[in-house]
């Protein structure tokens, strides 16, 4: 169950970061409110995951997969530059997250 909390934390953190971009510097009320709500849920889910999972693994997976997902959203939705270096870097982040997740299988 704790891995599901971590997955939810990642989804809500990505939604919060996307809402932050959509808020245009906190100048749009709707996306700004959504940003705060999504981040609150993300932190609550992460706290629930931390009841059972190691902090080092949880935080690395949360931030790593969130970073990779936000990078992909930026390139696809917000037309940010797509380059070989960015794609390789995202792949390396995912490899690191998989390695950490595999090291925590006993949790």
BELNORQUI-V568620 format. One record per residue. SS is DSSP state (h for helix, s for strand, l for the rest). PSI is psi as a letter, one per 30 degrees, with the letter a starting at -180 (NA if undefined). Layout:
BEGIN
ss->{SS:SS}
psi->{PSI:PSI}
END
This chain:
BEGIN
ss->{l:h:h:h:h:h:h:h:h:h:h:h:h:h:h:h:h:h:h:h:h:h:l:l:l:l:l:l:h:h:h:h:h:h:h:h:h:h:h:h:h:h:h:h:h:h:h:h:h:l:l:l:l:l:h:h:h:h:h:h:h:h:h:h:h:h:h:h:h:h:h:h:h:h:h:h:l:l:l:l:l:l:l:h:h:h:h:h:h:h:h:h:h:h:h:h:h:h:h:h:h:h:h:l:l:l:l}
psi->{e:e:e:e:e:e:e:e:e:e:e:e:e:e:e:e:e:e:e:e:e:f:f:i:h:g:f:k:e:e:e:e:e:e:e:e:e:e:e:e:e:e:e:e:e:e:e:e:e:f:e:e:l:k:e:e:e:e:e:e:e:e:e:e:e:e:e:e:e:e:e:e:e:e:e:e:e:g:h:l:k:k:l:e:e:e:e:e:e:e:e:e:e:e:e:e:e:e:e:e:e:e:f:g:f:f:NA}
END
